[in-house]
Amino acid sequence: MAVSFATSISRIGQHSATKFATVGGLSLVADAGSLFVFHGLLGIWLPAATTLAYVVAFVVNFGLNRLWAFESSSAVGRQLWLYLALVMANLVVTVGLVQGLTLAGLPYLVAKLVTAGGLAVVNYGISRKWIFV
């Protein structure tokens, strides 16, 4: 029983969804931390600060997903363009939702976390089936 449990845990840790979630967590820390610095400390307008923080997280997310989560060896150029398309769509949704949820009364970092959580589910499927194949 212990061997199969350990094997199951090992398989879960090696699954692309687990790795994707880990990369997402690291990216979220980079994104939210940058957002706090840009908006909370430097006072940059929230939509602009959200955009800048998104760019910081881009490098972390693309690199780790490509090399570790999905272990892709396909042409990086194609993947980068597809990933950029996904990022642009996510950026529009993120800026709109963070601003909208903040105007509705949520603190901006909570709005960011809620938005990121919802997008993570959609992005896994797109990344696995379309981008890092």
N, C-alpha and C positions, 0 to 999 in steps of 0.2 A: 504494500500500500504506500509506504513512504517513497519508494523508488518511482512509482507512477505519479505521485503528487509532485515530487521534485522535477520529474520530466515534464509534467504539465506546466509547472511554473516556468521552467526554462523555455518551453515553447511559446508561452505567452510573452515572455520578455523578448523573444526573437521575432515576434510577429510584426509585420509592417504597421499595423494599427497601433501597437504599443509604442513602437519607435516614433511613429507620426505624432502620437500624443505627447511623447517626451520632447520632441523637437518643437511642437506647438507650445509646450510649457516654457521652454527656453526662449522661444521667440516672443512669447507673451511677456515674459520678464523684461526682455530687451525693449519691447514695444512700450509697455506700460511705464517702465522706468524712464525711458526717453521722454514719454509724454509728460511724466511728472516733472522732469528737468525742464523741458521746453515750455510747458504751460504753467506748472505750479511754481517753479523757481524763477524762470526767466520772463514769465508773463506774456509769452507769445500767444496771439489769438488762437482759440481752441481749434478751429478747423485747420489752420496752418500747422500748429503743433502736432495735431493728430497725423497729418500727412508726413511731416518730418520723422516722427516716431515710426511710422509705417516703413519708411525707407530704411531705417536702422535695422528693423526686424527682417526686412527682405533678405539681406545678405546671410544672416543667421539661418533663416528658414530654408531658402533655396539650397544652400550648400549642404546642410545637414540632411535634408530630405533626399536630395539626389544621391549623396555618397553613403549615407548610413541607413535611413529609414527604408528606402526603396532599392538601394544598392544598384542603381542604374548605371549602365555603361553605354547607353544610347547617345546619339549626337547631342552634345550640350546645347548647340545653337537652337535646334528645334525645340528642345525642352525649355530653354530660356524664353523663347518667344511665346510659347503656350503658357508658361508660368506668368509672364508679364501680363498676358491677357487676363488671366485669373486674378492677378494682383490688382489690376486696374478696376475690374469689376468689384473686387472686395474693397478697394479704396473708396469707391463711390458709396457703396453700402455702409462702410464703416463711418465715414465722415458724416453722412446723413443721419445714421442711427445714433452716433455719439452725440451729435448736436441736438437731435430731436429728443432723445432720452434725457439729456441735460436740461433742455428747456422744459421738459415735463417734470423736472424736480429731482432726478437722480444725480448724485455726485458724478463728475466727469469720469473718474476712474472706475466706478461701478458700471457706468454706461459702457465704457470700453470693454470691461470684462464680460458683460452680458452679450454684447455684439460679437466679440471674439469667440465665445463659446458656441453660439449658433452657427457662425460661419465655419468653425472647425469641422463640424459633422459633414457639411456639404463639401468642403475642400478635400477631405480624405478621399471620398469617392472619385472626385474629379482628378485628383493627383494620381491615384492608383490606376484608374482606367484610361486616362487621357494623356497625362503629362509625362510621368516617369515610367513609361512602358518600354 
